[in-house]
Amino acid sequence: MIDVDALTVRFRTRTGYFDAVREASFHVGAGEVFGLVGESGSGKSTILRALTGLAPLAGGHMKIGSHGPGEKIDRSFRRDVQMVFQDPYGSLHPRFTVDRALREPLTINGIDRQDERIVDALREVGLGPAYRFRYPHQLSGGQRQRVAIARALIVEPRVLLLDEPTSALDVSVQAEILNLLRRLHRERNLTMILVSHNLAVVGFLCSRVAVMRNGEIVEQRDIASIRARQVEHEYTRNLLLATTGYRRNAVQATGTDAAL
């Protein structure tokens, strides 16, 4: 479904040109959930923006289904490929009700039965009709992200691009959104790319993962290998170590040494 070959994304700066992504290649099968993981600034979100035509291509080739994002982007591409952004507070228009936010993509794409589709979309993401005429400031962060997901899915896309959709949310809300995405993937057979800096989040949804550093993909592994820590690159090992998080034994040992 998604084919990326030697992708390079270049931006012009005051001091010259900067390659945010260099020679990145990966493939995503139909119905697969693929992860891009790495530290902030590694180029993960830039790849998503390039796939949607929001970032300039300096080299390489991309293809999503029958669409080439480097070519002229038409309405059918916009309907087939949707994106959910990181910030649930910035991705919704503050003066649009939930109803208007969901109605707009239907109107743009000439889709009928709009009232019925809006109600169904809200129910699909766990929000009832009572939320339909609320404004974003009347919603929590998790509810806003659910609306953003509903807005992306209401045009029935084949590909969903997720740019750290849970990083701005509380831990308990993160789990709810991840469970929602996993259910939607199963029910709709969506092809997804999930961007995250957290290997635990990627491991929950994805079957394969590419690890990025400084604009390059340094390693690709399936999730079973990641969980077994069967990795080759030192940077991937450091990410796994960071994901381990708090370890009581290490802290207790440090405290004992200090006391001695």
Secondary structure as UniProt FT lines:
FT   STRAND          2..13
FT   TURN            14..15
FT   STRAND          16..28
FT   TURN            30..31
FT   STRAND          33..37
FT   TURN            40..41
FT   HELIX           44..51
FT   TURN            52..53
FT   STRAND          57..64
FT   TURN            65..66
FT   TURN            69..70
FT   HELIX           75..80
FT   STRAND          81..84
FT   TURN            88..90
FT   TURN            94..95
FT   HELIX           98..108
FT   TURN            109..110
FT   HELIX           114..124
FT   TURN            125..126
FT   HELIX           129..131
FT   TURN            132..133
FT   HELIX           136..138
FT   HELIX           141..153
FT   TURN            154..155
FT   STRAND          159..163
FT   TURN            165..168
FT   HELIX           171..188
FT   STRAND          191..196
FT   HELIX           199..205
FT   STRAND          208..213
FT   TURN            214..215
FT   STRAND          216..222
FT   HELIX           223..227
FT   TURN            228..229
FT   HELIX           234..244
FT   HELIX           248..259
//
